[in-house]
């Protein structure tokens, strides 16, 4: 009896081995690296049910001053694809993408023609009549049709052309800008819809076996973003008057018609001087501004000093949602948080 049992066991092992040899192997999810939380959130939504993207900046450190650690370099080295905004935001990634992430496909959303872009504002006291006549040329972003095919996306491989910029101190505001367009593109949820579409297309190129899943997830996320826009429009008081620490929010302002009156600085590399602080104080008093808003990435001392002198309300705006836990919900909570912070100013 024992001999028969042993024989049966041996046959089971043989047949099991044959089955394993012929069974299709589950394909590993692509190795996806993302730079900042809002982009990680959108990628997570598109990859839902397939895999988890890796996030580089997990804390409140500004991407302008972030330094890569060996763990990050290792992830870049083994990445199949890297999603980022561009050198204007993630300065720390520009060189490593060429020298470390050699095998990865690089996708810079600032290089997409499908993203609506706004030019940098030239003055830190905003003129409401400036009203963004300086949009990049687009066919029509009012209808925001679904884009089924992004095969014409540019390759995002080489950033060798960017010159080094040395004289930051010689420029009042725009010393660090590489281009003419503001890079905080994700703060317009319509742009977020375009980003989601690009993500789905790019992932489908490197992982065609999951294309249908990526496309399905992208459509679902786009619907959620449409709902987010509608709910945010209902929430916001259009007559809010406020000034911000730095000029990062014009995409949000434009989408929801809640224009800021000014910013302490246009360039986070240059702290506001005495004259700029005086100009903001005068603006607050002349226009009866309700609120001045700091950011968690920067020292709030100047904001607090101005608030003490003018009795203005203070609050916090965070363009990255750095204190919001990373994941699929992060982007939606970020937009909710911006709206809630502005509502407290009214």
ZADO-1210 file (C-alpha; in nm, 4 decimals, padded with zeros to 6 digits):
<atoms>
<atom x="00.0000" y="00.0000" z="00.0000" code="UNK" pos="1"/>
<atom x="00.2822" y="00.2355" z="00.0878" code="UNK" pos="2"/>
<atom x="00.4472" y="00.1549" z="-00.2444" code="UNK" pos="3"/>
<atom x="00.1273" y="00.2428" z="-00.4337" code="UNK" pos="4"/>
<atom x="00.0912" y="00.5685" z="-00.2397" code="UNK" pos="5"/>
<atom x="00.4491" y="00.6604" z="-00.3211" code="UNK" pos="6"/>
<atom x="00.3888" y="00.5854" z="-00.6886" code="UNK" pos="7"/>
<atom x="00.0778" y="00.8019" z="-00.6929" code="UNK" pos="8"/>
<atom x="00.2676" y="01.0834" z="-00.5212" code="UNK" pos="9"/>
<atom x="00.5459" y="01.0592" z="-00.7782" code="UNK" pos="10"/>
<atom x="00.2957" y="01.0730" z="-01.0664" code="UNK" pos="11"/>
<atom x="00.1324" y="01.3793" z="-00.9113" code="UNK" pos="12"/>
<atom x="00.4678" y="01.5556" z="-00.8925" code="UNK" pos="13"/>
<atom x="00.5455" y="01.4706" z="-01.2548" code="UNK" pos="14"/>
<atom x="00.2077" y="01.5877" z="-01.3862" code="UNK" pos="15"/>
<atom x="00.2265" y="01.8988" z="-01.1661" code="UNK" pos="16"/>
<atom x="00.5679" y="01.9848" z="-01.3053" code="UNK" pos="17"/>
<atom x="00.4457" y="01.9392" z="-01.6628" code="UNK" pos="18"/>
<atom x="00.1491" y="02.1677" z="-01.5889" code="UNK" pos="19"/>
<atom x="00.3735" y="02.4374" z="-01.4455" code="UNK" pos="20"/>
<atom x="00.6011" y="02.4188" z="-01.7477" code="UNK" pos="21"/>
<atom x="00.3110" y="02.4752" z="-01.9863" code="UNK" pos="22"/>
<atom x="00.1034" y="02.7167" z="-01.7756" code="UNK" pos="23"/>
<atom x="00.1330" y="03.0832" z="-01.8815" code="UNK" pos="24"/>
<atom x="00.3520" y="03.2840" z="-01.6442" code="UNK" pos="25"/>
<atom x="00.1920" y="03.5908" z="-01.4850" code="UNK" pos="26"/>
<atom x="00.3683" y="03.8922" z="-01.6283" code="UNK" pos="27"/>
<atom x="00.5280" y="04.1244" z="-01.3752" code="UNK" pos="28"/>
<atom x="00.3935" y="04.4789" z="-01.3639" code="UNK" pos="29"/>
<atom x="00.6242" y="04.7373" z="-01.5213" code="UNK" pos="30"/>
<atom x="00.8677" y="04.9164" z="-01.2904" code="UNK" pos="31"/>
<atom x="00.7193" y="05.2663" z="-01.2762" code="UNK" pos="32"/>
<atom x="00.8821" y="05.5623" z="-01.0996" code="UNK" pos="33"/>
<atom x="00.7054" y="05.8908" z="-01.0230" code="UNK" pos="34"/>
<atom x="00.8464" y="06.2145" z="-00.8856" code="UNK" pos="35"/>
<atom x="00.5855" y="06.3990" z="-00.6772" code="UNK" pos="36"/>
<atom x="00.2688" y="06.2958" z="-00.4958" code="UNK" pos="37"/>
<atom x="00.0064" y="06.4376" z="-00.7368" code="UNK" pos="38"/>
<atom x="00.1617" y="06.2539" z="-01.0313" code="UNK" pos="39"/>
<atom x="00.2055" y="05.9371" z="-00.8242" code="UNK" pos="40"/>
<atom x="-00.1651" y="05.9569" z="-00.7379" code="UNK" pos="41"/>
<atom x="-00.2766" y="05.9832" z="-01.1005" code="UNK" pos="42"/>
<atom x="-00.0433" y="05.7019" z="-01.2077" code="UNK" pos="43"/>
<atom x="-00.1728" y="05.4873" z="-00.9188" code="UNK" pos="44"/>
<atom x="-00.5264" y="05.5294" z="-01.0493" code="UNK" pos="45"/>
<atom x="-00.4295" y="05.4221" z="-01.4008" code="UNK" pos="46"/>
<atom x="-00.2291" y="05.1246" z="-01.2664" code="UNK" pos="47"/>
<atom x="-00.5045" y="05.0108" z="-01.0300" code="UNK" pos="48"/>
<atom x="-00.5212" y="04.6307" z="-01.0370" code="UNK" pos="49"/>
<atom x="-00.1919" y="04.6008" z="-01.2248" code="UNK" pos="50"/>
<atom x="00.0834" y="04.7293" z="-00.9982" code="UNK" pos="51"/>
<atom x="00.2107" y="05.0062" z="-00.7713" code="UNK" pos="52"/>
<atom x="00.4257" y="05.2966" z="-00.8921" code="UNK" pos="53"/>
<atom x="00.7245" y="05.4073" z="-00.6859" code="UNK" pos="54"/>
<atom x="00.7226" y="05.7604" z="-00.5386" code="UNK" pos="55"/>
<atom x="01.0485" y="05.9525" z="-00.4927" code="UNK" pos="56"/>
<atom x="00.9449" y="06.2507" z="-00.2751" code="UNK" pos="57"/>
<atom x="00.7392" y="06.1163" z="00.0137" code="UNK" pos="58"/>
<atom x="00.7795" y="06.4044" z="00.2618" code="UNK" pos="59"/>
<atom x="00.7357" y="06.7838" z="00.2638" code="UNK" pos="60"/>
<atom x="01.0716" y="06.8597" z="00.1021" code="UNK" pos="61"/>
<atom x="01.0405" y="07.0983" z="-00.1912" code="UNK" pos="62"/>
<atom x="01.1266" y="06.9335" z="-00.5248" code="UNK" pos="63"/>
<atom x="01.3351" y="07.2445" z="-00.5968" code="UNK" pos="64"/>
<atom x="01.5764" y="07.1512" z="-00.3170" code="UNK" pos="65"/>
<atom x="01.5370" y="06.7720" z="-00.3028" code="UNK" pos="66"/>
<atom x="01.8465" y="06.5498" z="-00.3162" code="UNK" pos="67"/>
<atom x="01.8367" y="06.1942" z="-00.4507" code="UNK" pos="68"/>
<atom x="01.9432" y="05.9152" z="-00.2168" code="UNK" pos="69"/>
<atom x="02.0946" y="05.5784" z="-00.3195" code="UNK" pos="70"/>
<atom x="01.7530" y="05.4104" z="-00.2859" code="UNK" pos="71"/>
<atom x="01.6051" y="05.6535" z="-00.5387" code="UNK" pos="72"/>
<atom x="01.8952" y="05.6046" z="-00.7783" code="UNK" pos="73"/>
<atom x="01.8485" y="05.2283" z="-00.7577" code="UNK" pos="74"/>
<atom x="01.4799" y="05.2602" z="-00.8484" code="UNK" pos="75"/>
<atom x="01.5624" y="05.4904" z="-01.1399" code="UNK" pos="76"/>
<atom x="01.8261" y="05.2488" z="-01.2651" code="UNK" pos="77"/>
<atom x="01.5799" y="04.9589" z="-01.2789" code="UNK" pos="78"/>
<atom x="01.2792" y="05.1611" z="-01.3986" code="UNK" pos="79"/>
<atom x="01.0930" y="05.0786" z="-01.7178" code="UNK" pos="80"/>
<atom x="00.9338" y="05.4234" z="-01.7245" code="UNK" pos="81"/>
<atom x="00.9622" y="05.7497" z="-01.5285" code="UNK" pos="82"/>
<atom x="00.6794" y="06.0037" z="-01.5079" code="UNK" pos="83"/>
<atom x="00.7646" y="06.3617" z="-01.4092" code="UNK" pos="84"/>
<atom x="00.6519" y="06.7189" z="-01.4756" code="UNK" pos="85"/>
<atom x="00.9811" y="06.8576" z="-01.6022" code="UNK" pos="86"/>
<atom x="01.3038" y="07.0267" z="-01.5019" code="UNK" pos="87"/>
<atom x="01.1293" y="07.3414" z="-01.3798" code="UNK" pos="88"/>
<atom x="00.9679" y="07.1466" z="-01.0922" code="UNK" pos="89"/>
<atom x="01.1899" y="06.8412" z="-01.0341" code="UNK" pos="90"/>
<atom x="01.5282" y="07.0073" z="-01.0844" code="UNK" pos="91"/>
<atom x="01.6930" y="06.7172" z="-00.9034" code="UNK" pos="92"/>
<atom x="01.5883" y="06.4698" z="-01.1761" code="UNK" pos="93"/>
<atom x="01.7219" y="06.6413" z="-01.4858" code="UNK" pos="94"/>
<atom x="02.0725" y="06.4907" z="-01.4856" code="UNK" pos="95"/>
<atom x="01.9935" y="06.1526" z="-01.3186" code="UNK" pos="96"/>
<atom x="01.7357" y="06.0759" z="-01.5866" code="UNK" pos="97"/>
<atom x="02.0154" y="06.0816" z="-01.8437" code="UNK" pos="98"/>
<atom x="02.2920" y="05.9271" z="-01.6338" code="UNK" pos="99"/>
<atom x="02.1058" y="05.6777" z="-01.4099" code="UNK" pos="100"/>
<atom x="01.7669" y="05.5954" z="-01.5653" code="UNK" pos="101"/>
<atom x="01.9369" y="05.4936" z="-01.8890" code="UNK" pos="102"/>
<atom x="01.7012" y="05.2119" z="-01.9883" code="UNK" pos="103"/>
<atom x="01.3797" y="05.3853" z="-01.8813" code="UNK" pos="104"/>
<atom x="01.1270" y="05.5610" z="-02.0977" code="UNK" pos="105"/>
<atom x="01.1023" y="05.9207" z="-01.9735" code="UNK" pos="106"/>
<atom x="00.7716" y="06.1059" z="-01.9866" code="UNK" pos="107"/>
<atom x="00.7735" y="06.4794" z="-01.9102" code="UNK" pos="108"/>
<atom x="00.4199" y="06.6152" z="-01.9025" code="UNK" pos="109"/>
<atom x="00.5434" y="06.9681" z="-01.9741" code="UNK" pos="110"/>
<atom x="00.6526" y="06.8439" z="-02.3162" code="UNK" pos="111"/>
<atom x="00.3037" y="06.7332" z="-02.4151" code="UNK" pos="112"/>
<atom x="00.1140" y="06.9470" z="-02.6647" code="UNK" pos="113"/>
<atom x="-00.2119" y="06.8254" z="-02.5088" code="UNK" pos="114"/>
<atom x="-00.1484" y="07.0073" z="-02.1808" code="UNK" pos="115"/>
<atom x="-00.2822" y="07.3605" z="-02.1470" code="UNK" pos="116"/>
<atom x="00.0027" y="07.5872" z="-02.0357" code="UNK" pos="117"/>
<atom x="00.0050" y="07.9381" z="-01.8906" code="UNK" pos="118"/>
<atom x="00.2965" y="08.1764" z="-01.9174" code="UNK" pos="119"/>
<atom x="00.4810" y="08.2897" z="-01.6068" code="UNK" pos="120"/>
<atom x="00.3384" y="08.6035" z="-01.4531" code="UNK" pos="121"/>
<atom x="00.5893" y="08.8859" z="-01.4725" code="UNK" pos="122"/>
<atom x="00.4817" y="09.0832" z="-01.1663" code="UNK" pos="123"/>
<atom x="00.4174" y="08.9660" z="-00.8130" code="UNK" pos="124"/>
<atom x="00.1272" y="09.2094" z="-00.7758" code="UNK" pos="125"/>
<atom x="-00.1234" y="09.0526" z="-01.0112" code="UNK" pos="126"/>
<atom x="-00.3261" y="09.2683" z="-01.2459" code="UNK" pos="127"/>
<atom x="-00.6677" y="09.1119" z="-01.2937" code="UNK" pos="128"/>
<atom x="-00.6664" y="09.2479" z="-01.6483" code="UNK" pos="129"/>
<atom x="-00.3616" y="09.0347" z="-01.7315" code="UNK" pos="130"/>
<atom x="-00.6128" y="08.7510" z="-01.7588" code="UNK" pos="131"/>
<atom x="-00.4022" y="08.4939" z="-01.9327" code="UNK" pos="132"/>
<atom x="-00.4140" y="08.6169" z="-02.2886" code="UNK" pos="133"/>
<atom x="-00.0817" y="08.4380" z="-02.2836" code="UNK" pos="134"/>
<atom x="-00.2203" y="08.0828" z="-02.2931" code="UNK" pos="135"/>
<atom x="-00.0282" y="07.8486" z="-02.5119" code="UNK" pos="136"/>
<atom x="-00.2119" y="07.8000" z="-02.8391" code="UNK" pos="137"/>
<atom x="-00.4725" y="07.5217" z="-02.8168" code="UNK" pos="138"/>
<atom x="-00.7531" y="07.4213" z="-03.0453" code="UNK" pos="139"/>
<atom x="-01.0216" y="07.4254" z="-02.7796" code="UNK" pos="140"/>
<atom x="-01.0092" y="07.3201" z="-02.4171" code="UNK" pos="141"/>
<atom x="-01.3670" y="07.4100" z="-02.3367" code="UNK" pos="142"/>
<atom x="-01.5089" y="07.0866" z="-02.4706" code="UNK" pos="143"/>
<atom x="-01.2284" y="06.8634" z="-02.3449" code="UNK" pos="144"/>
<atom x="-01.3052" y="06.5704" z="-02.5666" code="UNK" pos="145"/>
<atom x="-01.1739" y="06.2307" z="-02.4738" code="UNK" pos="146"/>
<atom x="-00.8468" y="06.1553" z="-02.6494" code="UNK" pos="147"/>
<atom x="-00.8370" y="05.7979" z="-02.7700" code="UNK" pos="148"/>
<atom x="-00.4987" y="05.8130" z="-02.9333" code="UNK" pos="149"/>
<atom x="-00.1825" y="05.9793" z="-02.8121" code="UNK" pos="150"/>
<atom x="00.0473" y="05.8051" z="-03.0543" code="UNK" pos="151"/>
<atom x="00.1834" y="06.1431" z="-03.1496" code="UNK" pos="152"/>
<atom x="00.3344" y="06.2113" z="-02.8102" code="UNK" pos="153"/>
<atom x="00.6907" y="06.3222" z="-02.8424" code="UNK" pos="154"/>
<atom x="00.9691" y="06.1013" z="-02.7193" code="UNK" pos="155"/>
<atom x="01.0878" y="06.2361" z="-02.3881" code="UNK" pos="156"/>
<atom x="01.4393" y="06.1051" z="-02.3823" code="UNK" pos="157"/>
<atom x="01.6916" y="06.3813" z="-02.4095" code="UNK" pos="158"/>
<atom x="01.7391" y="06.6867" z="-02.1958" code="UNK" pos="159"/>
<atom x="02.0939" y="06.7552" z="-02.3043" code="UNK" pos="160"/>
<atom x="02.0084" y="07.0909" z="-02.4527" code="UNK" pos="161"/>
<atom x="01.9352" y="07.2687" z="-02.1277" code="UNK" pos="162"/>
<atom x="02.2047" y="07.5155" z="-02.0415" code="UNK" pos="163"/>
<atom x="02.3271" y="07.5659" z="-01.6894" code="UNK" pos="164"/>
<atom x="02.1935" y="07.8852" z="-01.5373" code="UNK" pos="165"/>
<atom x="02.4351" y="08.0492" z="-01.2984" code="UNK" pos="166"/>
<atom x="02.3301" y="08.3995" z="-01.2084" code="UNK" pos="167"/>
<atom x="02.0209" y="08.3428" z="-00.9951" code="UNK" pos="168"/>
<atom x="02.0976" y="08.6391" z="-00.7723" code="UNK" pos="169"/>
<atom x="02.0996" y="08.8824" z="-01.0622" code="UNK" pos="170"/>
<atom x="01.7341" y="08.8187" z="-01.1442" code="UNK" pos="171"/>
<atom x="01.4526" y="08.9448" z="-00.9285" code="UNK" pos="172"/>
<atom x="01.2039" y="08.6731" z="-01.0045" code="UNK" pos="173"/>
<atom x="01.2643" y="08.4465" z="-01.2992" code="UNK" pos="174"/>
<atom x="01.6304" y="08.3575" z="-01.2598" code="UNK" pos="175"/>
<atom x="01.5672" y="07.9821" z="-01.2464" code="UNK" pos="176"/>
<atom x="01.3120" y="07.9490" z="-01.5235" code="UNK" pos="177"/>
<atom x="01.4150" y="07.7344" z="-01.8192" code="UNK" pos="178"/>
<atom x="01.1119" y="07.8190" z="-02.0304" code="UNK" pos="179"/>
<atom x="00.8253" y="08.0617" z="-02.0624" code="UNK" pos="180"/>
<atom x="00.5486" y="07.8452" z="-01.9148" code="UNK" pos="181"/>
<atom x="00.4481" y="07.7872" z="-01.5540" code="UNK" pos="182"/>
<atom x="00.5015" y="07.4197" z="-01.4688" code="UNK" pos="183"/>
<atom x="00.2340" y="07.3773" z="-01.1982" code="UNK" pos="184"/>
<atom x="00.0119" y="07.2238" z="-01.4656" code="UNK" pos="185"/>
<atom x="-00.1437" y="06.9540" z="-01.2454" code="UNK" pos="186"/>
<atom x="-00.3403" y="07.2119" z="-01.0424" code="UNK" pos="187"/>
<atom x="-00.5932" y="07.2357" z="-01.3250" code="UNK" pos="188"/>
<atom x="-00.7966" y="06.9120" z="-01.3122" code="UNK" pos="189"/>
<atom x="-00.8566" y="06.9397" z="-01.6872" code="UNK" pos="190"/>
<atom x="-00.4811" y="06.9064" z="-01.7282" code="UNK" pos="191"/>
<atom x="-00.4968" y="06.6158" z="-01.4843" code="UNK" pos="192"/>
<atom x="-00.7377" y="06.4444" z="-01.7267" code="UNK" pos="193"/>
<atom x="-00.4858" y="06.4906" z="-02.0061" code="UNK" pos="194"/>
<atom x="-00.2085" y="06.3593" z="-01.7812" code="UNK" pos="195"/>
<atom x="-00.4155" y="06.0482" z="-01.7046" code="UNK" pos="196"/>
<atom x="-00.4710" y="05.9894" z="-02.0763" code="UNK" pos="197"/>
<atom x="-00.0986" y="06.0224" z="-02.1459" code="UNK" pos="198"/>
<atom x="-00.0155" y="05.7841" z="-01.8600" code="UNK" pos="199"/>
<atom x="-00.2535" y="05.5205" z="-01.9990" code="UNK" pos="200"/>
<atom x="-00.1072" y="05.5509" z="-02.3486" code="UNK" pos="201"/>
<atom x="00.2522" y="05.5358" z="-02.2290" code="UNK" pos="202"/>
<atom x="00.1924" y="05.2367" z="-02.0017" code="UNK" pos="203"/>
<atom x="00.0118" y="05.0588" z="-02.2850" code="UNK" pos="204"/>
<atom x="00.3200" y="05.0988" z="-02.5043" code="UNK" pos="205"/>
<atom x="00.5529" y="04.9280" z="-02.2570" code="UNK" pos="206"/>
<atom x="00.2952" y="04.6819" z="-02.1201" code="UNK" pos="207"/>
<atom x="00.0489" y="04.6020" z="-02.4025" code="UNK" pos="208"/>
<atom x="-00.0869" y="04.2954" z="-02.2221" code="UNK" pos="209"/>
<atom x="-00.2564" y="04.5307" z="-01.9731" code="UNK" pos="210"/>
<atom x="-00.3632" y="04.7973" z="-02.2233" code="UNK" pos="211"/>
<atom x="-00.7357" y="04.7369" z="-02.1783" code="UNK" pos="212"/>
<atom x="-00.6994" y="04.7728" z="-01.8016" code="UNK" pos="213"/>
<atom x="-00.5050" y="05.0986" z="-01.8318" code="UNK" pos="214"/>
<atom x="-00.7604" y="05.2451" z="-02.0722" code="UNK" pos="215"/>
<atom x="-01.0513" y="05.1371" z="-01.8521" code="UNK" pos="216"/>
<atom x="-00.8858" y="05.2882" z="-01.5430" code="UNK" pos="217"/>
<atom x="-00.8092" y="05.6115" z="-01.7289" code="UNK" pos="218"/>
<atom x="-01.1740" y="05.6525" z="-01.8304" code="UNK" pos="219"/>
<atom x="-01.2894" y="05.5894" z="-01.4745" code="UNK" pos="220"/>
<atom x="-01.0377" y="05.8404" z="-01.3372" code="UNK" pos="221"/>
<atom x="-01.1429" y="06.1021" z="-01.5949" code="UNK" pos="222"/>
<atom x="-01.5024" y="06.0663" z="-01.4763" code="UNK" pos="223"/>
<atom x="-01.3908" y="06.1169" z="-01.1164" code="UNK" pos="224"/>
<atom x="-01.1986" y="06.4284" z="-01.2219" code="UNK" pos="225"/>
<atom x="-01.5083" y="06.5685" z="-01.3946" code="UNK" pos="226"/>
<atom x="-01.7007" y="06.5174" z="-01.0706" code="UNK" pos="227"/>
<atom x="-01.4190" y="06.6839" z="-00.8765" code="UNK" pos="228"/>
<atom x="-01.4372" y="06.9912" z="-01.1009" code="UNK" pos="229"/>
<atom x="-01.8144" y="07.0214" z="-01.0566" code="UNK" pos="230"/>
<atom x="-01.7979" y="06.9859" z="-00.6787" code="UNK" pos="231"/>
<atom x="-01.5099" y="07.2330" z="-00.6464" code="UNK" pos="232"/>
<atom x="-01.6922" y="07.4911" z="-00.8587" code="UNK" pos="233"/>
<atom x="-01.9899" y="07.4656" z="-00.6220" code="UNK" pos="234"/>
<atom x="-01.7693" y="07.5060" z="-00.3155" code="UNK" pos="235"/>
<atom x="-01.5591" y="07.8106" z="-00.3973" code="UNK" pos="236"/>
<atom x="-01.6599" y="08.1700" z="-00.3321" code="UNK" pos="237"/>
<atom x="-01.5483" y="08.3658" z="-00.6391" code="UNK" pos="238"/>
<atom x="-01.5026" y="08.6863" z="-00.4339" code="UNK" pos="239"/>
<atom x="-01.2241" y="08.5545" z="-00.2099" code="UNK" pos="240"/>
<atom x="-00.9336" y="08.7998" z="-00.1785" code="UNK" pos="241"/>
<atom x="-00.5959" y="08.6548" z="-00.0884" code="UNK" pos="242"/>
<atom x="-00.2223" y="08.6640" z="-00.1490" code="UNK" pos="243"/>
<atom x="00.0099" y="08.3631" z="-00.1601" code="UNK" pos="244"/>
<atom x="00.3689" y="08.2891" z="-00.0663" code="UNK" pos="245"/>
<atom x="00.4736" y="08.2039" z="-00.4200" code="UNK" pos="246"/>
<atom x="00.3057" y="08.2106" z="-00.7568" code="UNK" pos="247"/>
<atom x="00.2180" y="07.8426" z="-00.7939" code="UNK" pos="248"/>
<atom x="-00.1589" y="07.8489" z="-00.8256" code="UNK" pos="249"/>
<atom x="-00.2580" y="08.0237" z="-01.1470" code="UNK" pos="250"/>
<atom x="-00.3819" y="07.6978" z="-01.3055" code="UNK" pos="251"/>
<atom x="-00.6170" y="07.6448" z="-01.0109" code="UNK" pos="252"/>
<atom x="-00.7131" y="08.0145" z="-01.0143" code="UNK" pos="253"/>
<atom x="-00.7902" y="08.0069" z="-01.3850" code="UNK" pos="254"/>
<atom x="-00.9925" y="07.6852" z="-01.3742" code="UNK" pos="255"/>
<atom x="-01.2096" y="07.7925" z="-01.0795" code="UNK" pos="256"/>
<atom x="-01.2074" y="08.1707" z="-01.1280" code="UNK" pos="257"/>
<atom x="-01.0556" y="08.2497" z="-00.7867" code="UNK" pos="258"/>
<atom x="-00.7719" y="08.4874" z="-00.8727" code="UNK" pos="259"/>
<atom x="-00.5029" y="08.5669" z="-00.6168" code="UNK" pos="260"/>
<atom x="-00.4084" y="08.9336" z="-00.5758" code="UNK" pos="261"/>
<atom x="-00.0352" y="08.8814" z="-00.5440" code="UNK" pos="262"/>
<atom x="00.2556" y="08.6679" z="-00.4274" code="UNK" pos="263"/>
<atom x="00.5502" y="08.7329" z="-00.2009" code="UNK" pos="264"/>
<atom x="00.7757" y="08.5764" z="-00.4618" code="UNK" pos="265"/>
<atom x="00.7517" y="08.4449" z="-00.8153" code="UNK" pos="266"/>
<atom x="01.0626" y="08.2346" z="-00.7668" code="UNK" pos="267"/>
<atom x="01.1194" y="08.0157" z="-00.4623" code="UNK" pos="268"/>
<atom x="01.4959" y="08.0400" z="-00.5177" code="UNK" pos="269"/>
<atom x="01.4808" y="08.4105" z="-00.4291" code="UNK" pos="270"/>
<atom x="01.3398" y="08.5183" z="-00.0929" code="UNK" pos="271"/>
<atom x="01.1307" y="08.8370" z="-00.1003" code="UNK" pos="272"/>
<atom x="01.3253" y="09.1513" z="-00.0146" code="UNK" pos="273"/>
<atom x="01.2198" y="09.4484" z="00.1961" code="UNK" pos="274"/>
<atom x="01.0657" y="09.6314" z="-00.1009" code="UNK" pos="275"/>
<atom x="00.8542" y="09.3312" z="-00.2024" code="UNK" pos="276"/>
<atom x="00.7329" y="09.2781" z="00.1540" code="UNK" pos="277"/>
<atom x="00.6374" y="09.6465" z="00.1686" code="UNK" pos="278"/>
<atom x="00.4506" y="09.6171" z="-00.1626" code="UNK" pos="279"/>
<atom x="00.2502" y="09.3205" z="-00.0337" code="UNK" pos="280"/>
<atom x="00.1670" y="09.5059" z="00.2891" code="UNK" pos="281"/>
<atom x="00.0407" y="09.8018" z="00.0871" code="UNK" pos="282"/>
<atom x="-00.1629" y="09.5702" z="-00.1364" code="UNK" pos="283"/>
<atom x="-00.3246" y="09.4068" z="00.1671" code="UNK" pos="284"/>
<atom x="-00.4221" y="09.7440" z="00.3118" code="UNK" pos="285"/>
<atom x="-00.5276" y="09.9103" z="-00.0155" code="UNK" pos="286"/>
<atom x="-00.7361" y="09.6178" z="-00.1417" code="UNK" pos="287"/>
<atom x="-00.8588" y="09.5017" z="00.1997" code="UNK" pos="288"/>
<atom x="-00.7210" y="09.1520" z="00.1333" code="UNK" pos="289"/>
<atom x="-00.8729" y="08.8852" z="00.3582" code="UNK" pos="290"/>
<atom x="-00.5993" y="08.6241" z="00.3801" code="UNK" pos="291"/>
<atom x="-00.2302" y="08.5494" z="00.3295" code="UNK" pos="292"/>
<atom x="-00.1296" y="08.1880" z="00.2680" code="UNK" pos="293"/>
<atom x="00.1983" y="08.0097" z="00.3380" code="UNK" pos="294"/>
<atom x="00.3284" y="07.6716" z="00.2161" code="UNK" pos="295"/>
<atom x="00.4546" y="07.3771" z="00.4248" code="UNK" pos="296"/>
<atom x="00.7720" y="07.3528" z="00.2137" code="UNK" pos="297"/>
<atom x="00.8900" y="07.6991" z="00.3224" code="UNK" pos="298"/>
<atom x="00.9519" y="07.8922" z="00.6437" code="UNK" pos="299"/>
<atom x="00.6319" y="08.0819" z="00.7361" code="UNK" pos="300"/>
<atom x="00.8149" y="08.3529" z="00.9348" code="UNK" pos="301"/>
<atom x="00.7700" y="08.6293" z="00.6744" code="UNK" pos="302"/>
<atom x="00.3996" y="08.5463" z="00.6404" code="UNK" pos="303"/>
<atom x="00.3575" y="08.5573" z="01.0183" code="UNK" pos="304"/>
<atom x="00.5331" y="08.8948" z="01.0396" code="UNK" pos="305"/>
<atom x="00.3097" y="09.0473" z="00.7707" code="UNK" pos="306"/>
<atom x="00.0017" y="08.9039" z="00.9432" code="UNK" pos="307"/>
<atom x="00.1022" y="09.0603" z="01.2751" code="UNK" pos="308"/>
<atom x="00.1497" y="09.3998" z="01.1102" code="UNK" pos="309"/>
<atom x="-00.1751" y="09.3947" z="00.9108" code="UNK" pos="310"/>
<atom x="-00.4122" y="09.1790" z="01.1205" code="UNK" pos="311"/>
<atom x="-00.4818" y="08.9664" z="00.8124" code="UNK" pos="312"/>
<atom x="-00.5973" y="08.6048" z="00.8430" code="UNK" pos="313"/>
<atom x="-00.3395" y="08.3347" z="00.7672" code="UNK" pos="314"/>
<atom x="-00.3693" y="07.9896" z="00.6171" code="UNK" pos="315"/>
<atom x="-00.1762" y="07.7246" z="00.4277" code="UNK" pos="316"/>
<atom x="-00.1868" y="07.6311" z="00.0603" code="UNK" pos="317"/>
<atom x="00.0126" y="07.3330" z="-00.0582" code="UNK" pos="318"/>
<atom x="00.0481" y="07.2825" z="-00.4350" code="UNK" pos="319"/>
<atom x="00.1946" y="06.9340" z="-00.3829" code="UNK" pos="320"/>
<atom x="-00.0353" y="06.8042" z="-00.1102" code="UNK" pos="321"/>
<atom x="00.2832" y="06.7035" z="00.0702" code="UNK" pos="322"/>
<atom x="00.1082" y="06.6327" z="00.4009" code="UNK" pos="323"/>
<atom x="-00.1635" y="06.4212" z="00.2361" code="UNK" pos="324"/>
<atom x="-00.0885" y="06.0460" z="00.2372" code="UNK" pos="325"/>
<atom x="00.0245" y="05.9163" z="-00.1015" code="UNK" pos="326"/>
<atom x="-00.2052" y="05.6929" z="-00.3034" code="UNK" pos="327"/>
<atom x="-00.4971" y="05.6976" z="-00.5456" code="UNK" pos="328"/>
<atom x="-00.6971" y="05.9533" z="-00.3449" code="UNK" pos="329"/>
<atom x="-00.4130" y="06.2011" z="-00.2972" code="UNK" pos="330"/>
<atom x="-00.4804" y="06.4146" z="-00.6050" code="UNK" pos="331"/>
<atom x="-00.8510" y="06.4480" z="-00.5252" code="UNK" pos="332"/>
<atom x="-00.7784" y="06.5350" z="-00.1619" code="UNK" pos="333"/>
<atom x="-00.5209" y="06.7904" z="-00.2791" code="UNK" pos="334"/>
<atom x="-00.7777" y="06.9819" z="-00.4863" code="UNK" pos="335"/>
<atom x="-01.0321" y="06.9543" z="-00.2026" code="UNK" pos="336"/>
<atom x="-00.7704" y="07.0854" z="00.0401" code="UNK" pos="337"/>
<atom x="-00.6866" y="07.3867" z="-00.1779" code="UNK" pos="338"/>
<atom x="-01.0552" y="07.4745" z="-00.2049" code="UNK" pos="339"/>
<atom x="-01.1096" y="07.4329" z="00.1704" code="UNK" pos="340"/>
<atom x="-00.8085" y="07.6525" z="00.2527" code="UNK" pos="341"/>
<atom x="-00.9392" y="07.9301" z="00.0278" code="UNK" pos="342"/>
<atom x="-01.2893" y="07.9006" z="00.1717" code="UNK" pos="343"/>
<atom x="-01.1465" y="07.9725" z="00.5176" code="UNK" pos="344"/>
<atom x="-01.0316" y="08.3078" z="00.3803" code="UNK" pos="345"/>
<atom x="-01.3827" y="08.4235" z="00.2939" code="UNK" pos="346"/>
</atoms>
